[in-house]
Amino acid sequence: MDNRVIVNGNEFYVEPKPVYEVVKRVFDVVAAVLCVILFFWLFAAIAVAIKVNDGGPVLYVSKRVGKFGREFNFYKFRSMKVGADEELKEMLERNETQGELFKIRKDPRITKIGRFLRRTSLDELPQIFNIIKGDISFVGPRSPLPREVANYTEYSMQRLSVIGGLTCYWQISGRSKIDFNGMVKLDYRYIQERGVWTDFKILLRTLPAVIKGDGAY
């Protein structure tokens, strides 16, 4: 059986885990739908808060790169002021991390409500709909921006050989405190270890990590 996958012209071997993939997808759909039903009130409250804050759009939609290099629309609650993307080029020299990621602790583009949403990871909630659509899973490597992927090495490209996720080893290990190379190493570890038990352990550690807020900015 050919277990090779092609990601943006790069060929990798990925161990097939068909039973796990089915279990993972069933869990994703059931859990995501339940989240929408149970936390609809929270979605509505955050939407109102963002609108009251500056009157701009509630959602921030950007292109992200998923499994096998396929692009999709990625949803988040907007945490930055309108027009923040246009200001990025002028801020690249202030980047506080290494590699393809852009992170600064006191980003002036972040709104007041946005800072709270990021600190609590509530800005990530709309990704539940990405999970329902099958763009991402609850657990998997974080989906990168196309401009980041454009600078990937062959080693980095392995991140795209499995479906991306809402949480991962990076998310529970310090987030923005870990640079790009560290994130890639953690994602490679996940690809090798991925399974029901691994996903369960990561999910179990996600809530404490979110509450602690370590590296969330």
N, CA and C atoms as a LAMMPS dump frame, in Angstrom:
ITEM: TIMESTEP
0
ITEM: NUMBER OF ATOMS
651
ITEM: BOX BOUNDS ff ff ff
-5.0000000000000000e+02 5.0000000000000000e+02
-5.0000000000000000e+02 5.0000000000000000e+02
-5.0000000000000000e+02 5.0000000000000000e+02
ITEM: ATOMS id mol type element x y z
1 1 1 N 0.843 -1.201 0
2 1 2 C 0 0 0
3 1 3 C 0.875 1.247 0
4 2 1 N 0.553 2.231 -0.872
5 2 2 C 1.335 3.447 -0.986
6 2 3 C 0.868 4.432 0.084
7 3 1 N 1.735 4.72 1.04
8 3 2 C 1.371 5.615 2.137
9 3 3 C 2.048 6.976 1.996
10 4 1 N 2.478 7.295 0.785
11 4 2 C 3.105 8.582 0.551
12 4 3 C 2.047 9.657 0.338
13 5 1 N 2.333 10.865 0.788
14 5 2 C 1.454 11.999 0.528
15 5 3 C 2.287 13.098 -0.106
16 6 1 N 1.661 13.869 -0.965
17 6 2 C 2.334 14.967 -1.646
18 6 3 C 1.805 16.281 -1.085
19 7 1 N 2.685 17.116 -0.563
20 7 2 C 2.305 18.412 -0.01
21 7 3 C 3.117 19.486 -0.721
22 8 1 N 2.438 20.274 -1.562
23 8 2 C 3.112 21.346 -2.305
24 8 3 C 4.38 20.856 -3.006
25 9 1 N 4.296 19.689 -3.626
26 9 2 C 5.416 19.141 -4.371
27 9 3 C 6.408 18.346 -3.549
28 10 1 N 6.217 18.297 -2.24
29 10 2 C 7.109 17.54 -1.36
30 10 3 C 6.443 16.224 -0.967
31 11 1 N 7.195 15.156 -1.019
32 11 2 C 6.651 13.823 -0.774
33 11 3 C 7.055 13.315 0.608
34 12 1 N 6.056 12.835 1.365
35 12 2 C 6.31 12.327 2.707
36 12 3 C 5.616 10.986 2.907
37 13 1 N 6.16 10.209 3.827
38 13 2 C 5.499 8.984 4.256
39 13 3 C 4.74 9.29 5.537
40 14 1 N 3.454 8.967 5.555
41 14 2 C 2.627 9.155 6.743
42 14 3 C 1.948 7.831 7.067
43 15 1 N 2.152 7.357 8.28
44 15 2 C 1.568 6.076 8.673
45 15 3 C 0.047 6.142 8.598
46 16 1 N -0.581 5.239 7.844
47 16 2 C -2.05 5.241 7.733
48 16 3 C -2.708 4.778 9.029
49 17 1 N -3.755 5.472 9.435
50 17 2 C -4.504 5.111 10.639
51 17 3 C -5.989 5.288 10.352
52 18 1 N -6.549 4.431 9.483
53 18 2 C -7.935 4.603 9.022
54 18 3 C -8.98 4.576 10.127
55 19 1 N -8.854 3.671 11.084
56 19 2 C -9.84 3.594 12.164
57 19 3 C -9.802 4.87 13.002
58 20 1 N -8.602 5.296 13.322
59 20 2 C -8.434 6.524 14.098
60 20 3 C -9.031 7.718 13.357
61 21 1 N -8.821 7.805 12.059
62 21 2 C -9.335 8.93 11.278
63 21 3 C -10.866 8.975 11.329
64 22 1 N -11.506 7.817 11.259
65 22 2 C -12.972 7.769 11.319
66 22 3 C -13.459 8.193 12.705
67 23 1 N -12.833 7.641 13.749
68 23 2 C -13.209 7.996 15.125
69 23 3 C -13.007 9.491 15.359
70 24 1 N -11.918 10.004 14.847
71 24 2 C -11.588 11.425 15.017
72 24 3 C -12.654 12.302 14.368
73 25 1 N -13.073 11.936 13.157
74 25 2 C -14.061 12.743 12.435
75 25 3 C -15.425 12.687 13.114
76 26 1 N -15.842 11.518 13.562
77 26 2 C -17.137 11.383 14.251
78 26 3 C -17.129 12.223 15.531
79 27 1 N -16.041 12.129 16.288
80 27 2 C -15.937 12.922 17.52
81 27 3 C -15.99 14.408 17.204
82 28 1 N -15.252 14.841 16.176
83 28 2 C -15.214 16.252 15.811
84 28 3 C -16.615 16.798 15.533
85 29 1 N -17.365 16.089 14.706
86 29 2 C -18.694 16.572 14.308
87 29 3 C -19.642 16.617 15.501
88 30 1 N -19.694 15.526 16.26
89 30 2 C -20.608 15.455 17.406
90 30 3 C -20.254 16.515 18.451
91 31 1 N -18.976 16.609 18.812
92 31 2 C -18.544 17.557 19.835
93 31 3 C -18.729 19.004 19.377
94 32 1 N -18.448 19.28 18.089
95 32 2 C -18.582 20.64 17.573
96 32 3 C -20.041 21.092 17.558
97 33 1 N -20.926 20.226 17.127
98 33 2 C -22.355 20.568 17.101
99 33 3 C -22.864 20.819 18.519
100 34 1 N -22.441 19.991 19.46
101 34 2 C -22.834 20.188 20.861
102 34 3 C -22.324 21.526 21.395
103 35 1 N -21.103 21.884 21.013
104 35 2 C -20.535 23.162 21.449
105 35 3 C -21.368 24.339 20.933
106 36 1 N -21.792 24.255 19.686
107 36 2 C -22.608 25.328 19.112
108 36 3 C -23.928 25.451 19.868
109 37 1 N -24.552 24.318 20.17
110 37 2 C -25.831 24.323 20.879
111 37 3 C -25.674 24.852 22.307
112 38 1 N -24.669 24.349 23.022
113 38 2 C -24.491 24.704 24.424
114 38 3 C -23.966 26.124 24.628
115 39 1 N -23.155 26.593 23.686
116 39 2 C -22.517 27.895 23.88
117 39 3 C -22.972 28.955 22.884
118 40 1 N -24.162 28.774 22.319
119 40 2 C -24.694 29.764 21.392
120 40 3 C -24.795 31.13 22.066
121 41 1 N -25.179 31.117 23.351
122 41 2 C -25.304 32.37 24.107
123 41 3 C -23.97 33.097 24.202
124 42 1 N -22.88 32.335 24.324
125 42 2 C -21.554 32.938 24.426
126 42 3 C -21.133 33.536 23.089
127 43 1 N -21.423 32.826 22.007
128 43 2 C -21.146 33.357 20.668
129 43 3 C -21.855 34.707 20.502
130 44 1 N -23.129 34.745 20.899
131 44 2 C -23.932 35.961 20.743
132 44 3 C -23.388 37.098 21.609
133 45 1 N -23.004 36.784 22.842
134 45 2 C -22.497 37.812 23.758
135 45 3 C -21.193 38.416 23.238
136 46 1 N -20.306 37.581 22.72
137 46 2 C -19.03 38.071 22.188
138 46 3 C -19.274 38.93 20.95
139 47 1 N -20.196 38.501 20.099
140 47 2 C -20.516 39.262 18.892
141 47 3 C -21.013 40.659 19.243
142 48 1 N -21.887 40.737 20.232
143 48 2 C -22.413 42.034 20.672
144 48 3 C -21.285 42.903 21.234
145 49 1 N -20.403 42.311 22.04
146 49 2 C -19.3 43.055 22.653
147 49 3 C -18.371 43.642 21.589
148 50 1 N -18.086 42.893 20.55
149 50 2 C -17.202 43.373 19.471
150 50 3 C -17.858 44.526 18.728
151 51 1 N -19.151 44.386 18.458
152 51 2 C -19.889 45.434 17.75
153 51 3 C -19.936 46.72 18.569
154 52 1 N -20.206 46.587 19.85
155 52 2 C -20.28 47.754 20.727
156 52 3 C -18.916 48.423 20.844
157 53 1 N -17.844 47.634 20.817
158 53 2 C -16.493 48.161 20.995
159 53 3 C -16.1 49.156 19.91
160 54 1 N -16.286 48.784 18.623
161 54 2 C -15.897 49.712 17.557
162 54 3 C -16.804 49.69 16.336
163 55 1 N -17.859 48.886 16.386
164 55 2 C -18.813 48.875 15.286
165 55 3 C -18.379 48.113 14.049
166 56 1 N -17.19 47.509 14.092
167 56 2 C -16.682 46.789 12.921
168 56 3 C -17.23 45.382 12.818
169 57 1 N -16.765 44.615 11.828
170 57 2 C -17.228 43.233 11.631
171 57 3 C -16.96 42.37 12.86
172 58 1 N -17.844 41.434 13.108
173 58 2 C -17.697 40.529 14.251
174 58 3 C -16.642 39.468 13.966
175 59 1 N -16.677 38.932 12.757
176 59 2 C -15.76 37.851 12.391
177 59 3 C -14.565 38.364 11.592
178 60 1 N -13.444 37.703 11.788
179 60 2 C -12.267 37.929 10.959
180 60 3 C -12.063 36.661 10.15
181 61 1 N -12.136 36.791 8.839
182 61 2 C -11.996 35.632 7.953
183 61 3 C -10.707 35.773 7.155
184 62 1 N -9.85 34.773 7.246
185 62 2 C -8.589 34.805 6.513
186 62 3 C -8.354 33.471 5.817
187 63 1 N -7.499 33.49 4.825
188 63 2 C -7.125 32.257 4.146
189 63 3 C -6.073 31.536 4.975
190 64 1 N -6.273 30.255 5.174
191 64 2 C -5.292 29.417 5.857
192 64 3 C -5.004 28.206 4.984
193 65 1 N -3.903 27.551 5.283
194 65 2 C -3.504 26.378 4.509
195 65 3 C -3.711 25.137 5.364
196 66 1 N -4.449 24.178 4.822
197 66 2 C -4.763 22.963 5.556
198 66 3 C -4.036 21.748 5.028
199 67 1 N -4.612 20.599 5.27
200 67 2 C -4.005 19.325 4.878
201 67 3 C -3.732 19.278 3.383
202 68 1 N -2.55 18.815 3.032
203 68 2 C -2.085 18.688 1.654
204 68 3 C -1.959 20.047 0.95
205 69 1 N -1.896 21.136 1.719
206 69 2 C -1.694 22.455 1.125
207 69 3 C -2.94 23.114 0.588
208 70 1 N -4.113 22.59 0.934
209 70 2 C -5.361 23.177 0.444
210 70 3 C -5.745 24.398 1.275
211 71 1 N -6.102 25.47 0.587
212 71 2 C -6.5 26.692 1.281
213 71 3 C -7.989 26.667 1.643
214 72 1 N -8.324 27.313 2.75
215 72 2 C -9.722 27.404 3.169
216 72 3 C -9.932 28.693 3.95
217 73 1 N -11.197 29.092 4.104
218 73 2 C -11.535 30.277 4.889
219 73 3 C -11.542 29.914 6.371
220 74 1 N -10.775 30.658 7.137
221 74 2 C -10.542 30.378 8.552
222 74 3 C -11.25 31.446 9.383
223 75 1 N -12.079 31.028 10.34
224 75 2 C -12.908 31.962 11.095
225 75 3 C -12.382 32.213 12.51
226 76 1 N -12.405 33.483 12.895
227 76 2 C -12.085 33.877 14.27
228 76 3 C -12.95 35.085 14.62
229 77 1 N -13.174 35.296 15.908
230 77 2 C -13.76 36.557 16.314
231 77 3 C -12.69 37.621 16.115
232 78 1 N -13.082 38.754 15.559
233 78 2 C -12.114 39.809 15.274
234 78 3 C -11.57 40.378 16.579
235 79 1 N -10.251 40.353 16.712
236 79 2 C -9.6 40.875 17.916
237 79 3 C -8.739 42.096 17.61
238 80 1 N -8.609 42.448 16.339
239 80 2 C -7.819 43.614 15.946
240 80 3 C -8.713 44.66 15.299
241 81 1 N -8.204 45.862 15.253
242 81 2 C -8.981 46.932 14.634
243 81 3 C -9.106 46.707 13.135
244 82 1 N -10.117 47.302 12.532
245 82 2 C -10.33 47.182 11.093
246 82 3 C -9.117 47.748 10.35
247 83 1 N -8.631 47.011 9.351
248 83 2 C -7.472 47.461 8.578
249 83 3 C -6.141 47.023 9.151
250 84 1 N -6.172 46.13 10.142
251 84 2 C -4.935 45.687 10.801
252 84 3 C -3.98 44.99 9.833
253 85 1 N -4.514 44.24 8.875
254 85 2 C -3.657 43.511 7.936
255 85 3 C -2.785 44.46 7.109
256 86 1 N -3.351 45.628 6.764
257 86 2 C -2.606 46.589 5.949
258 86 3 C -1.427 47.176 6.721
259 87 1 N -1.484 47.152 8.043
260 87 2 C -0.42 47.722 8.862
261 87 3 C 0.707 46.726 9.149
262 88 1 N 0.48 45.459 8.811
263 88 2 C 1.45 44.427 9.174
264 88 3 C 2.826 44.652 8.566
265 89 1 N 2.891 45.023 7.286
266 89 2 C 4.185 45.192 6.622
267 89 3 C 5.065 46.197 7.354
268 90 1 N 4.445 47.22 7.939
269 90 2 C 5.202 48.251 8.625
270 90 3 C 5.677 47.791 10.004
271 91 1 N 5.153 46.641 10.459
272 91 2 C 5.466 46.176 11.808
273 91 3 C 6.353 44.939 11.84
274 92 1 N 6.691 44.383 10.681
275 92 2 C 7.442 43.133 10.633
276 92 3 C 8.773 43.203 11.371
277 93 1 N 9.401 44.372 11.35
278 93 2 C 10.707 44.498 12.01
279 93 3 C 10.582 44.434 13.54
280 94 1 N 9.371 44.521 14.059
281 94 2 C 9.146 44.463 15.506
282 94 3 C 8.829 43.045 15.978
283 95 1 N 8.904 42.097 15.069
284 95 2 C 8.574 40.706 15.407
285 95 3 C 9.431 40.214 16.584
286 96 1 N 8.773 39.572 17.556
287 96 2 C 9.47 39.111 18.755
288 96 3 C 9.722 37.61 18.77
289 97 1 N 9.444 36.945 17.653
290 97 2 C 9.727 35.518 17.57
291 97 3 C 10.524 35.242 16.309
292 98 1 N 11.034 34.03 16.183
293 98 2 C 11.851 33.677 15.028
294 98 3 C 11.051 32.814 14.061
295 99 1 N 11.512 32.775 12.81
296 99 2 C 10.856 31.928 11.822
297 99 3 C 9.726 32.65 11.121
298 100 1 N 8.716 31.875 10.711
299 100 2 C 7.656 32.414 9.873
300 100 3 C 6.522 33.078 10.641
301 101 1 N 6.482 32.915 11.96
302 101 2 C 5.405 33.498 12.759
303 101 3 C 5.668 34.97 13.031
304 102 1 N 4.578 35.734 13.242
305 102 2 C 4.7 37.13 13.65
306 102 3 C 3.989 37.293 14.98
307 103 1 N 4.746 37.653 16.031
308 103 2 C 4.169 37.825 17.362
309 103 3 C 4.871 38.972 18.079
310 104 1 N 4.079 39.896 18.628
311 104 2 C 4.619 40.895 19.54
312 104 3 C 3.653 41.011 20.721
313 105 1 N 4.193 41.187 21.905
314 105 2 C 3.386 41.158 23.12
315 105 3 C 2.342 42.27 23.179
316 106 1 N 2.735 43.47 22.818
317 106 2 C 1.806 44.6 22.911
318 106 3 C 1.503 45.135 21.515
319 107 1 N 0.825 44.322 20.743
320 107 2 C 0.468 44.697 19.375
321 107 3 C -0.565 45.824 19.43
322 108 1 N -0.235 47.011 18.92
323 108 2 C -1.15 48.158 18.991
324 108 3 C -2.418 47.975 18.155
325 109 1 N -2.453 46.979 17.308
326 109 2 C -3.629 46.755 16.469
327 109 3 C -4.754 46.032 17.214
328 110 1 N -4.435 45.435 18.354
329 110 2 C -5.427 44.667 19.1
330 110 3 C -6.361 45.605 19.864
331 111 1 N -7.659 45.358 19.763
332 111 2 C -8.648 46.181 20.456
333 111 3 C -8.717 45.79 21.933
334 112 1 N -9.445 46.583 22.714
335 112 2 C -9.586 46.289 24.144
336 112 3 C -10.28 44.951 24.355
337 113 1 N -11.405 44.746 23.67
338 113 2 C -12.117 43.471 23.809
339 113 3 C -11.288 42.35 23.192
340 114 1 N -10.518 42.691 22.153
341 114 2 C -9.681 41.696 21.485
342 114 3 C -8.598 41.151 22.379
343 115 1 N -8.042 41.999 23.238
344 115 2 C -6.995 41.541 24.153
345 115 3 C -7.549 40.501 25.129
346 116 1 N -8.776 40.754 25.602
347 116 2 C -9.431 39.789 26.495
348 116 3 C -9.725 38.488 25.757
349 117 1 N -10.223 38.594 24.53
350 117 2 C -10.552 37.398 23.751
351 117 3 C -9.316 36.55 23.495
352 118 1 N -8.192 37.188 23.215
353 118 2 C -6.959 36.443 22.97
354 118 3 C -6.422 35.818 24.253
355 119 1 N -6.509 36.583 25.329
356 119 2 C -6.005 36.078 26.609
357 119 3 C -6.759 34.822 27.03
358 120 1 N -8.039 34.759 26.719
359 120 2 C -8.884 33.624 27.105
360 120 3 C -9.091 32.618 25.975
361 121 1 N -8.515 32.917 24.8
362 121 2 C -8.671 32.083 23.594
363 121 3 C -10.105 32.029 23.086
364 122 1 N -10.964 32.931 23.539
365 122 2 C -12.349 32.953 23.066
366 122 3 C -12.443 33.41 21.611
367 123 1 N -11.404 34.087 21.126
368 123 2 C -11.416 34.492 19.721
369 123 3 C -11.393 33.285 18.788
370 124 1 N -11.014 32.118 19.32
371 124 2 C -10.913 30.903 18.516
372 124 3 C -12.261 30.187 18.321
373 125 1 N -13.28 30.583 19.083
374 125 2 C -14.551 29.843 19.072
375 125 3 C -15.159 29.618 17.686
376 126 1 N -15.15 30.599 16.779
377 126 2 C -15.753 30.366 15.46
378 126 3 C -15.105 29.235 14.66
379 127 1 N -13.914 28.802 15.082
380 127 2 C -13.28 27.682 14.381
381 127 3 C -14.065 26.383 14.563
382 128 1 N -15.019 26.403 15.483
383 128 2 C -15.924 25.262 15.627
384 128 3 C -16.605 24.969 14.293
385 129 1 N -16.927 26.033 13.547
386 129 2 C -17.577 25.853 12.249
387 129 3 C -16.597 25.301 11.212
388 130 1 N -15.319 25.637 11.333
389 130 2 C -14.298 25.024 10.486
390 130 3 C -14.205 23.527 10.755
391 131 1 N -14.375 23.161 12.027
392 131 2 C -14.337 21.741 12.393
393 131 3 C -15.527 21.01 11.793
394 132 1 N -16.712 21.59 11.883
395 132 2 C -17.905 20.971 11.309
396 132 3 C -17.746 20.792 9.798
397 133 1 N -17.151 21.79 9.139
398 133 2 C -16.939 21.721 7.689
399 133 3 C -15.867 20.708 7.304
400 134 1 N -15.01 20.325 8.257
401 134 2 C -13.94 19.386 7.958
402 134 3 C -12.637 20.044 7.551
403 135 1 N -12.556 21.368 7.688
404 135 2 C -11.313 22.079 7.364
405 135 3 C -10.212 21.72 8.36
406 136 1 N -10.61 21.638 9.636
407 136 2 C -9.669 21.315 10.707
408 136 3 C -10.326 20.332 11.667
409 137 1 N -9.578 19.902 12.656
410 137 2 C -10.071 19.002 13.692
411 137 3 C -9.927 19.711 15.044
412 138 1 N -10.388 19.092 16.112
413 138 2 C -10.15 19.664 17.43
414 138 3 C -8.662 19.622 17.76
415 139 1 N -7.978 18.558 17.334
416 139 2 C -6.553 18.403 17.642
417 139 3 C -5.751 18.23 16.359
418 140 1 N -4.688 19.004 16.241
419 140 2 C -3.824 18.917 15.075
420 140 3 C -2.962 20.165 14.978
421 141 1 N -1.971 20.19 14.107
422 141 2 C -1.108 21.363 13.947
423 141 3 C -1.918 22.606 13.593
424 142 1 N -1.515 23.743 14.108
425 142 2 C -2.205 24.984 13.809
426 142 3 C -2.08 25.313 12.324
427 143 1 N -3.179 25.752 11.712
428 143 2 C -3.188 26.03 10.269
429 143 3 C -2.478 27.347 9.968
430 144 1 N -1.454 27.319 9.109
431 144 2 C -0.663 28.52 8.824
432 144 3 C -1.275 29.404 7.742
433 145 1 N -0.764 30.621 7.649
434 145 2 C -1.137 31.547 6.596
435 145 3 C -0.378 31.195 5.318
436 146 1 N -0.951 31.502 4.145
437 146 2 C -0.245 31.226 2.882
438 146 3 C 1.133 31.876 2.806
439 147 1 N 1.276 33.106 3.344
440 147 2 C 2.576 33.788 3.291
441 147 3 C 3.623 33.068 4.134
442 148 1 N 3.18 32.358 5.182
443 148 2 C 4.098 31.583 5.998
444 148 3 C 4.541 30.336 5.245
445 149 1 N 3.576 29.657 4.62
446 149 2 C 3.873 28.428 3.882
447 149 3 C 4.819 28.705 2.714
448 150 1 N 4.718 29.884 2.134
449 150 2 C 5.574 30.246 0.997
450 150 3 C 7.055 30.18 1.357
451 151 1 N 7.362 30.306 2.652
452 151 2 C 8.763 30.277 3.095
453 151 3 C 9.14 28.978 3.808
454 152 1 N 8.256 27.991 3.769
455 152 2 C 8.52 26.716 4.438
456 152 3 C 9.657 25.955 3.781
457 153 1 N 10.421 25.254 4.6
458 153 2 C 11.403 24.298 4.102
459 153 3 C 10.675 22.97 3.899
460 154 1 N 11.358 22.001 3.343
461 154 2 C 10.746 20.683 3.162
462 154 3 C 10.357 20.082 4.512
463 155 1 N 11.187 20.304 5.522
464 155 2 C 10.895 19.779 6.858
465 155 3 C 9.632 20.431 7.43
466 156 1 N 9.535 21.743 7.296
467 156 2 C 8.373 22.464 7.818
468 156 3 C 7.087 22.025 7.117
469 157 1 N 7.204 21.702 5.833
470 157 2 C 6.035 21.341 5.04
471 157 3 C 5.333 20.095 5.577
472 158 1 N 6.024 19.294 6.384
473 158 2 C 5.408 18.093 6.947
474 158 3 C 4.229 18.414 7.854
475 159 1 N 4.183 19.642 8.359
476 159 2 C 3.051 20.054 9.194
477 159 3 C 1.727 19.892 8.454
478 160 1 N 1.783 19.974 7.122
479 160 2 C 0.568 19.939 6.312
480 160 3 C 0.223 18.539 5.82
481 161 1 N 0.891 17.524 6.352
482 161 2 C 0.622 16.152 5.911
483 161 3 C -0.537 15.518 6.678
484 162 1 N -1.025 16.199 7.732
485 162 2 C -2.193 15.734 8.485
486 162 3 C -3.137 16.92 8.66
487 163 1 N -4.366 16.642 9.044
488 163 2 C -5.34 17.717 9.223
489 163 3 C -4.949 18.618 10.394
490 164 1 N -5.143 19.922 10.218
491 164 2 C -4.819 20.88 11.258
492 164 3 C -5.831 20.829 12.393
493 165 1 N -5.583 21.63 13.437
494 165 2 C -6.468 21.552 14.586
495 165 3 C -6.614 22.838 15.373
496 166 1 N -7.568 22.812 16.292
497 166 2 C -7.835 23.937 17.18
498 166 3 C -6.799 23.993 18.298
499 167 1 N -6.33 22.834 18.736
500 167 2 C -5.312 22.764 19.774
501 167 3 C -4.273 21.708 19.41
502 168 1 N -3.122 21.778 20.053
503 168 2 C -2.016 20.889 19.686
504 168 3 C -0.961 20.944 20.794
505 169 1 N 0.162 20.279 20.57
506 169 2 C 1.244 20.329 21.552
507 169 3 C 1.727 21.763 21.768
508 170 1 N 1.78 22.544 20.692
509 170 2 C 2.226 23.94 20.785
510 170 3 C 1.304 24.732 21.709
511 171 1 N 0.006 24.518 21.567
512 171 2 C -0.996 25.248 22.338
513 171 3 C -0.87 24.986 23.84
514 172 1 N -0.472 23.78 24.209
515 172 2 C -0.411 23.426 25.635
516 172 3 C 1.011 23.513 26.193
517 173 1 N 1.941 24.005 25.368
518 173 2 C 3.345 24.034 25.799
519 173 3 C 3.938 25.432 25.882
520 174 1 N 3.075 26.46 25.836
521 174 2 C 3.592 27.822 25.951
522 174 3 C 3.224 28.739 24.812
523 175 1 N 2.608 28.211 23.765
524 175 2 C 2.158 29.001 22.629
525 175 3 C 3.211 29.983 22.118
526 176 1 N 2.931 31.268 22.236
527 176 2 C 3.811 32.281 21.64
528 176 3 C 5.194 32.338 22.257
529 177 1 N 5.418 31.646 23.365
530 177 2 C 6.763 31.576 23.948
531 177 3 C 7.657 30.639 23.137
532 178 1 N 7.04 29.83 22.287
533 178 2 C 7.783 28.865 21.484
534 178 3 C 7.94 29.41 20.07
535 179 1 N 9.153 29.442 19.553
536 179 2 C 9.357 29.984 18.215
537 179 3 C 8.907 28.99 17.149
538 180 1 N 9.022 29.409 15.898
539 180 2 C 8.522 28.604 14.789
540 180 3 C 9.188 27.235 14.724
541 181 1 N 10.509 27.19 14.879
542 181 2 C 11.21 25.908 14.812
543 181 3 C 10.75 24.959 15.91
544 182 1 N 10.514 25.526 17.092
545 182 2 C 10.011 24.708 18.194
546 182 3 C 8.618 24.18 17.903
547 183 1 N 7.806 25.009 17.282
548 183 2 C 6.454 24.585 16.928
549 183 3 C 6.484 23.444 15.915
550 184 1 N 7.367 23.559 14.921
551 184 2 C 7.469 22.519 13.892
552 184 3 C 7.892 21.191 14.528
553 185 1 N 8.818 21.237 15.466
554 185 2 C 9.262 20.017 16.139
555 185 3 C 8.123 19.369 16.92
556 186 1 N 7.321 20.199 17.59
557 186 2 C 6.176 19.68 18.334
558 186 3 C 5.136 19.077 17.391
559 187 1 N 4.938 19.716 16.246
560 187 2 C 3.973 19.196 15.273
561 187 3 C 4.455 17.879 14.675
562 188 1 N 5.757 17.779 14.426
563 188 2 C 6.307 16.529 13.907
564 188 3 C 6.117 15.411 14.934
565 189 1 N 6.302 15.757 16.202
566 189 2 C 6.063 14.781 17.267
567 189 3 C 4.606 14.324 17.256
568 190 1 N 3.697 15.273 17.069
569 190 2 C 2.277 14.916 17.045
570 190 3 C 1.961 13.989 15.866
571 191 1 N 2.522 14.293 14.719
572 191 2 C 2.271 13.471 13.529
573 191 3 C 2.685 12.027 13.789
574 192 1 N 3.806 11.84 14.482
575 192 2 C 4.288 10.5 14.778
576 192 3 C 3.45 9.812 15.851
577 193 1 N 2.952 10.574 16.813
578 193 2 C 2.246 9.994 17.96
579 193 3 C 0.724 10.017 17.828
580 194 1 N 0.201 10.66 16.787
581 194 2 C -1.232 10.904 16.707
582 194 3 C -2.061 9.629 16.875
583 195 1 N -3.136 9.77 17.623
584 195 2 C -4.016 8.65 17.907
585 195 3 C -5.076 9.115 18.896
586 196 1 N -6.029 8.27 19.206
587 196 2 C -7.125 8.644 20.108
588 196 3 C -6.594 9.056 21.479
589 197 1 N -5.647 8.291 22.014
590 197 2 C -5.121 8.584 23.341
591 197 3 C -4.334 9.891 23.344
592 198 1 N -3.536 10.115 22.31
593 198 2 C -2.774 11.367 22.202
594 198 3 C -3.709 12.564 22.132
595 199 1 N -4.744 12.472 21.294
596 199 2 C -5.712 13.564 21.172
597 199 3 C -6.415 13.829 22.506
598 200 1 N -6.773 12.764 23.197
599 200 2 C -7.463 12.902 24.483
600 200 3 C -6.575 13.632 25.49
601 201 1 N -5.29 13.278 25.544
602 201 2 C -4.366 13.912 26.484
603 201 3 C -4.194 15.398 26.165
604 202 1 N -4.102 15.729 24.884
605 202 2 C -3.949 17.128 24.492
606 202 3 C -5.201 17.925 24.846
607 203 1 N -6.378 17.368 24.564
608 203 2 C -7.626 18.043 24.914
609 203 3 C -7.733 18.25 26.42
610 204 1 N -7.304 17.257 27.177
611 204 2 C -7.383 17.325 28.637
612 204 3 C -6.494 18.442 29.188
613 205 1 N -5.375 18.685 28.531
614 205 2 C -4.427 19.706 28.99
615 205 3 C -4.71 21.09 28.41
616 206 1 N -5.632 21.167 27.456
617 206 2 C -5.903 22.444 26.798
618 206 3 C -6.595 23.441 27.718
619 207 1 N -7.632 23.002 28.44
620 207 2 C -8.366 23.925 29.306
621 207 3 C -7.467 24.546 30.374
622 208 1 N -6.639 23.751 31.098
623 208 2 C -5.719 24.368 32.068
624 208 3 C -4.756 25.376 31.403
625 209 1 N -4.316 25.047 30.175
626 209 2 C -3.396 25.932 29.467
627 209 3 C -4.09 27.249 29.104
628 210 1 N -5.363 27.154 28.707
629 210 2 C -6.126 28.358 28.355
630 210 3 C -6.359 29.205 29.594
631 211 1 N -6.73 28.566 30.698
632 211 2 C -6.973 29.297 31.957
633 211 3 C -5.705 29.998 32.427
634 212 1 N -4.588 29.291 32.328
635 212 2 C -3.305 29.87 32.731
636 212 3 C -2.901 31.023 31.824
637 213 1 N -3.217 30.883 30.535
638 213 2 C -2.937 31.965 29.582
639 213 3 C -1.47 32.147 29.262
640 214 1 N -0.664 31.138 29.504
641 214 2 C 0.779 31.24 29.275
642 214 3 C 1.069 31.382 27.781
643 215 1 N 1.708 32.454 27.377
644 215 2 C 2.071 32.667 25.978
645 215 3 C 0.925 33.121 25.107
646 216 1 N -0.206 33.506 25.712
647 216 2 C -1.367 33.948 24.919
648 216 3 C -1.321 35.457 24.704
649 217 1 N -0.936 35.884 23.488
650 217 2 C -0.968 37.305 23.146
651 217 3 C -0.959 37.466 21.631
